[in-house]
Amino acid sequence: MMVAMKPPRAETRRYLPGSPFKPPAPPPPAETFAVHDQVTHDKYGLGVILGVEDDVAVLVDFGPQRLRIPVPCAKLTKL
């Protein structure tokens, strides 16, 4: 039995200055957190930042539990 292989997915192409198409939008800046910031998480709810680990993770107190959440995290937003 012969199985056809799928072609590899195309990567994003780089923008050429002479191109007639618009350049891609720059990615939004990563959200920065500080100690005592109030945050909300889609799964855990409201919380307060207890510690920040140099753009690696944040320690958040959600009331009954404290969690270390790696950043950037799409589910964690600052209030």
CNS distance restraints for C-alpha pairs under 8 A (distance, minus, plus):
assign (resid  15 and name CA) (resid  19 and name CA) 7.38 0.50 0.50
assign (resid  15 and name CA) (resid  23 and name CA) 6.06 0.50 0.50
assign (resid  15 and name CA) (resid  24 and name CA) 7.36 0.50 0.50
assign (resid  30 and name CA) (resid  72 and name CA) 6.62 0.50 0.50
assign (resid  31 and name CA) (resid  72 and name CA) 7.31 0.50 0.50
assign (resid  31 and name CA) (resid  77 and name CA) 7.96 0.50 0.50
assign (resid  31 and name CA) (resid  78 and name CA) 7.96 0.50 0.50
assign (resid  32 and name CA) (resid  55 and name CA) 7.70 0.50 0.50
assign (resid  33 and name CA) (resid  37 and name CA) 6.68 0.50 0.50
assign (resid  33 and name CA) (resid  49 and name CA) 7.56 0.50 0.50
assign (resid  33 and name CA) (resid  52 and name CA) 7.08 0.50 0.50
assign (resid  33 and name CA) (resid  58 and name CA) 7.79 0.50 0.50
assign (resid  33 and name CA) (resid  78 and name CA) 7.47 0.50 0.50
assign (resid  34 and name CA) (resid  49 and name CA) 6.84 0.50 0.50
assign (resid  34 and name CA) (resid  51 and name CA) 7.49 0.50 0.50
assign (resid  34 and name CA) (resid  52 and name CA) 6.61 0.50 0.50
assign (resid  35 and name CA) (resid  48 and name CA) 7.83 0.50 0.50
assign (resid  35 and name CA) (resid  49 and name CA) 5.11 0.50 0.50
assign (resid  35 and name CA) (resid  50 and name CA) 5.39 0.50 0.50
assign (resid  35 and name CA) (resid  51 and name CA) 5.58 0.50 0.50
assign (resid  35 and name CA) (resid  52 and name CA) 6.78 0.50 0.50
assign (resid  36 and name CA) (resid  48 and name CA) 5.69 0.50 0.50
assign (resid  36 and name CA) (resid  49 and name CA) 5.09 0.50 0.50
assign (resid  36 and name CA) (resid  50 and name CA) 6.24 0.50 0.50
assign (resid  37 and name CA) (resid  48 and name CA) 5.70 0.50 0.50
assign (resid  37 and name CA) (resid  49 and name CA) 5.38 0.50 0.50
assign (resid  37 and name CA) (resid  78 and name CA) 7.01 0.50 0.50
assign (resid  37 and name CA) (resid  79 and name CA) 7.66 0.50 0.50
assign (resid  38 and name CA) (resid  46 and name CA) 7.32 0.50 0.50
assign (resid  38 and name CA) (resid  47 and name CA) 5.87 0.50 0.50
assign (resid  38 and name CA) (resid  48 and name CA) 4.64 0.50 0.50
assign (resid  38 and name CA) (resid  49 and name CA) 6.52 0.50 0.50
assign (resid  38 and name CA) (resid  78 and name CA) 6.11 0.50 0.50
assign (resid  38 and name CA) (resid  79 and name CA) 5.63 0.50 0.50
assign (resid  39 and name CA) (resid  46 and name CA) 5.87 0.50 0.50
assign (resid  39 and name CA) (resid  47 and name CA) 5.27 0.50 0.50
assign (resid  39 and name CA) (resid  48 and name CA) 5.96 0.50 0.50
assign (resid  39 and name CA) (resid  49 and name CA) 7.24 0.50 0.50
assign (resid  39 and name CA) (resid  76 and name CA) 6.73 0.50 0.50
assign (resid  39 and name CA) (resid  77 and name CA) 5.53 0.50 0.50
assign (resid  39 and name CA) (resid  78 and name CA) 4.37 0.50 0.50
assign (resid  39 and name CA) (resid  79 and name CA) 5.31 0.50 0.50
assign (resid  40 and name CA) (resid  44 and name CA) 7.58 0.50 0.50
assign (resid  40 and name CA) (resid  45 and name CA) 5.23 0.50 0.50
assign (resid  40 and name CA) (resid  46 and name CA) 4.40 0.50 0.50
assign (resid  40 and name CA) (resid  47 and name CA) 5.96 0.50 0.50
assign (resid  40 and name CA) (resid  76 and name CA) 5.78 0.50 0.50
assign (resid  40 and name CA) (resid  77 and name CA) 5.51 0.50 0.50
assign (resid  40 and name CA) (resid  78 and name CA) 6.52 0.50 0.50
assign (resid  40 and name CA) (resid  79 and name CA) 6.98 0.50 0.50
assign (resid  41 and name CA) (resid  45 and name CA) 4.88 0.50 0.50
assign (resid  41 and name CA) (resid  46 and name CA) 6.45 0.50 0.50
assign (resid  41 and name CA) (resid  47 and name CA) 7.73 0.50 0.50
assign (resid  41 and name CA) (resid  75 and name CA) 5.38 0.50 0.50
assign (resid  41 and name CA) (resid  76 and name CA) 4.56 0.50 0.50
assign (resid  41 and name CA) (resid  77 and name CA) 6.58 0.50 0.50
assign (resid  42 and name CA) (resid  75 and name CA) 5.34 0.50 0.50
assign (resid  42 and name CA) (resid  76 and name CA) 6.94 0.50 0.50
assign (resid  43 and name CA) (resid  75 and name CA) 7.79 0.50 0.50
assign (resid  44 and name CA) (resid  62 and name CA) 6.71 0.50 0.50
assign (resid  45 and name CA) (resid  62 and name CA) 6.98 0.50 0.50
assign (resid  46 and name CA) (resid  62 and name CA) 6.08 0.50 0.50
assign (resid  47 and name CA) (resid  60 and name CA) 6.11 0.50 0.50
assign (resid  47 and name CA) (resid  61 and name CA) 5.30 0.50 0.50
assign (resid  47 and name CA) (resid  62 and name CA) 4.31 0.50 0.50
assign (resid  47 and name CA) (resid  63 and name CA) 6.97 0.50 0.50
assign (resid  48 and name CA) (resid  60 and name CA) 5.56 0.50 0.50
assign (resid  48 and name CA) (resid  61 and name CA) 5.29 0.50 0.50
assign (resid  48 and name CA) (resid  62 and name CA) 6.77 0.50 0.50
assign (resid  49 and name CA) (resid  58 and name CA) 6.84 0.50 0.50
assign (resid  49 and name CA) (resid  59 and name CA) 5.95 0.50 0.50
assign (resid  49 and name CA) (resid  60 and name CA) 4.54 0.50 0.50
assign (resid  49 and name CA) (resid  61 and name CA) 6.40 0.50 0.50
assign (resid  50 and name CA) (resid  58 and name CA) 7.53 0.50 0.50
assign (resid  50 and name CA) (resid  59 and name CA) 5.38 0.50 0.50
assign (resid  50 and name CA) (resid  60 and name CA) 5.53 0.50 0.50
assign (resid  50 and name CA) (resid  61 and name CA) 6.55 0.50 0.50
assign (resid  51 and name CA) (resid  58 and name CA) 5.68 0.50 0.50
assign (resid  51 and name CA) (resid  59 and name CA) 4.96 0.50 0.50
assign (resid  51 and name CA) (resid  60 and name CA) 7.23 0.50 0.50
assign (resid  52 and name CA) (resid  56 and name CA) 7.94 0.50 0.50
assign (resid  52 and name CA) (resid  57 and name CA) 6.29 0.50 0.50
assign (resid  52 and name CA) (resid  58 and name CA) 4.56 0.50 0.50
assign (resid  52 and name CA) (resid  59 and name CA) 6.42 0.50 0.50
assign (resid  53 and name CA) (resid  57 and name CA) 5.21 0.50 0.50
assign (resid  53 and name CA) (resid  58 and name CA) 5.95 0.50 0.50
assign (resid  55 and name CA) (resid  71 and name CA) 6.42 0.50 0.50
assign (resid  55 and name CA) (resid  72 and name CA) 7.87 0.50 0.50
assign (resid  56 and name CA) (resid  70 and name CA) 5.77 0.50 0.50
assign (resid  56 and name CA) (resid  71 and name CA) 5.65 0.50 0.50
assign (resid  56 and name CA) (resid  72 and name CA) 7.94 0.50 0.50
assign (resid  57 and name CA) (resid  68 and name CA) 6.42 0.50 0.50
assign (resid  57 and name CA) (resid  69 and name CA) 5.34 0.50 0.50
assign (resid  57 and name CA) (resid  70 and name CA) 3.93 0.50 0.50
assign (resid  57 and name CA) (resid  71 and name CA) 5.06 0.50 0.50
assign (resid  57 and name CA) (resid  72 and name CA) 7.98 0.50 0.50
assign (resid  58 and name CA) (resid  68 and name CA) 5.58 0.50 0.50
assign (resid  58 and name CA) (resid  69 and name CA) 5.38 0.50 0.50
assign (resid  58 and name CA) (resid  70 and name CA) 6.39 0.50 0.50
assign (resid  58 and name CA) (resid  71 and name CA) 7.04 0.50 0.50
assign (resid  59 and name CA) (resid  66 and name CA) 6.90 0.50 0.50
assign (resid  59 and name CA) (resid  67 and name CA) 5.67 0.50 0.50
assign (resid  59 and name CA) (resid  68 and name CA) 4.40 0.50 0.50
assign (resid  59 and name CA) (resid  69 and name CA) 6.38 0.50 0.50
assign (resid  60 and name CA) (resid  66 and name CA) 5.57 0.50 0.50
assign (resid  60 and name CA) (resid  67 and name CA) 5.36 0.50 0.50
assign (resid  60 and name CA) (resid  68 and name CA) 6.33 0.50 0.50
assign (resid  60 and name CA) (resid  69 and name CA) 7.40 0.50 0.50
assign (resid  61 and name CA) (resid  65 and name CA) 6.20 0.50 0.50
assign (resid  61 and name CA) (resid  66 and name CA) 4.43 0.50 0.50
assign (resid  61 and name CA) (resid  67 and name CA) 6.63 0.50 0.50
assign (resid  62 and name CA) (resid  66 and name CA) 5.87 0.50 0.50
assign (resid  62 and name CA) (resid  67 and name CA) 7.62 0.50 0.50
assign (resid  69 and name CA) (resid  73 and name CA) 7.55 0.50 0.50
